[in-house]
Amino acid sequence: MNSAHPPDAGNELADVQAFDDLVARIYADQLPAATRELALALAWVCTRDPDRHKPDAGPSLHRAATLLGRDENGRWRHKQALAEDAPRYEIPRHFRVPGTCVGPRLRPYRARTAAAAPTPRERSDRDLVCGATARLNVTEHDMHTGQVSEVYWFCRRHAEHADRVRNQIDDRGTPPTALPNVGGYLGRYFNHVGLIHAYTSVLPTWTTPAAGLCRDDWPHPADVTRSPRRPRLALVISAG
Ligand SMILES: [Zn+2]
């Protein structure tokens, strides 16, 4: 769908008002810099750019891409902005940094028992953990949000212990697909069909999250209840 239409005074005024409203919302929002840049360019090409009336104007995303151009390394700015904004789940950085082994401190003088290993959470005394450089990890997911809730790190000597912890976690079943926690800002302003085309043009393997394209629609992980969506007008963009 294209926003081009014959210029007349009524349409021009409506477009001016739509542009003002959109730009005010974009500037009032807390957006990543690249996302804001693309949102403003799309607002311009859809509602104010004189070329939008030309029959061969082309998709609004292409015109916004031309406006933004490339960065100093030759990369298209609009592609970077879309890749950044594509709604998805990313494991938070602190879970990806290797920790130290949380396996039980080995005590050679004590006979090993056949009892089931306690989970790391059941152990509060840091003196009882191994603390060696960790090479293995076991990831635990929240069974409601599907997001990573904990990563347990183990050294090679505690590989068997890591397996036991993994089995305990696996016994809880398969977690749901993780709620997205990254991107989703453009969904506040632009129509979702156009955005899906735009995201997949940059990230071919990207898929639409079940929770939706707009981050305002995502349930908050703390309560997993749907947050109220602010009623807003979505501007139609075309991506191809
Ligand atoms: Zn260890």
Residues whose N, C-alpha, C, O or C-beta is under 5 A from the ligand:
A	BS01	ZN	C101 G103 C130 A132 C155 H158
